[in-house]
Amino acid sequence: MWRYKYSEEANTKVLELKNHQEAVRALLFAPDGQTLYTASADKSIRAFDTLGNPTWAEMRAHEHPVNRLHELSANVFASGDDQGCVKIWDTRQHRCLSEFKEHTDYISGFATNPAQDHLLATSGDGRLSVYDLRKNVLAGKSDELDDELLSVSVIKNGRKVVCGSQDGVLVIFSWGTWGDMSDRFPGHPDSVEALLKVDEDTVLTGSSDGIIRVVQLHPNKLLGLIGDHEDLPVENLKFSHDKKIIGSVSHTNKVHFWDVGYLFEEDDGEEEADENEEKAPAGLSFDTEMKDADSDSDSDDSDMGDASGARKAFPTANEQFFSDL
């Protein structure tokens, strides 16, 4: 396990830890950045300070390999394992607060709502589960889908939940209606392994075709591409502390860094935006492989652009990126 200092000039390894017996599958920084939690296939969860000194450890955290961690508060986090078990941990009390066994396959993703009082989990069994953290009970569970659910994010100020699936469809649920999906957004040619929320209407998707895409939801629209891992699956996406850079990982020994500061730049004016509303952002390629999108129930019409050709690049000013949102 390594920690890197990154910049436009160079990336420097500043820390290396070897404290697990098997593969490290999940990492999580505490909100203050002073504690790093690690989860491993050896079934343990550990915590370290910024110098690499161990501060907490649960050697038998799960009965099966641990593959997901998710922050809930300063000292509380969730973990998920290969057999679908979800646990809530309090590092101050050095104990597990609650345990849920609602899934029959691995936990693939976690998310929380804006109020931070509900935890959502996706699983390889094709279900989404929702847990009330105040009552420590299951609040809802979706019907079983035909494909695995691989990632999850809460959008629209907590009104919608989007999940990435094995067949490349973005599955959308309305908050409180957990049985059946309320909408679906096909288009990705391969599975959606990772979701990263940009704002309440926009997410970044990491797909097994190696491409990081910018996708708007309701109305459903592909906005552009961030980067390409050259046909290797994108397994995880994370923002830097200032959201100017995202890091992505794939099936290589490299971490890729992408400049995405322009995603959050303000528009200069409506008049200039109108002149460029048909253009995609600089540095992004419009992906015409996402096609034949359909949309159900409460979403607007999808706009996937021209799906007849190969990928094209339409250069324009970065500040026009969200001019039509």
C-alpha positions, 0 to 999 in steps of 0.5 A: 500500500502506497501514499502519493503526493501528486502535482502537475510536475511529478508524483512522489511516493511518501509512504509505504505500508505492509500490514495485511497478509493478503490483498488490500481491497479498500481504502478510506480516509477519515473526514479530517484526513488524519486517519487511513482505514484499510480493508483486506482479503485477510478479513481484517480492517486496520487504521493508521495515522498519516505517518503510518503508525497503527491506531486501531485494528479488527483482525476478524472484522468479517467472516469473509474477505472485506471489499468495501469501506464507506465513511458515515461520520468522523469516527463511524464507517461501514464495511461490506464483504464478499458474501453480502454482509454489511457492518457499521463500526465505531472506532471510538468504542472499538466495536461493531455497532450493527450487522446486516445480512440482506445480500447473498453476493458481494457488496459492490458499492456504498452511498449515503443520502444528504442527511447522512441518516441512510446507508445504501448498498449495491450487491452482485446479487442484483439488489439495492438495500437501504438501511436506517442508521438511526434505527439500525434497521433495513429500510427497504430493498429492491427487487432482484434485477437480472444483472449485478449492481456494481456502483451507487450514488444519490442525486437530485438532492436525495430524491433519486438513486442511480446504480451502475449495472453489469450490462451497462445500464444506469438503473434509477430508483426514486427515494422511498420506492425501493421495489422496482426501478423508476427509470433506466438509462442504457448506453454504456457498451460495457458494465458501469464499475464506478460512479462519482457524483459531480453535482445533483444532476451529473455523475462521472462513470467508470466503465469496463471499456476503460472510458471515464464519461460525464453523464447528466441524468434527468434529462439523460445525456452524455456530456463528454469524456474525461479519459481512457484507460485503453480497454482496461476496466475503470474500477474506482474514481475519487476526487482530490480534496479540492475537486480539481483532480480525479484519480482512477485505477484499473488493472495496472500498477498505475494511478491515473490523475485527470484535471477536472477543475473545469467541471466546477467553473462558473459560466461567463454569461448566457449569451456566450453559452448560447453560442456554444451550447451545441459543442462539447467541452475542450479536452473531451471526446464525444462518445458516439458508442453510447446509443439506443438509449431509452428512458422510462417513467419520470425522466425527460427525453435522452440526448445521446447525440449522433450515434452513427460515427466514431468518436469525435472531438469538438473543442470549445472553452472549458467554462461552457461545459455546464452551460446547458445544465 
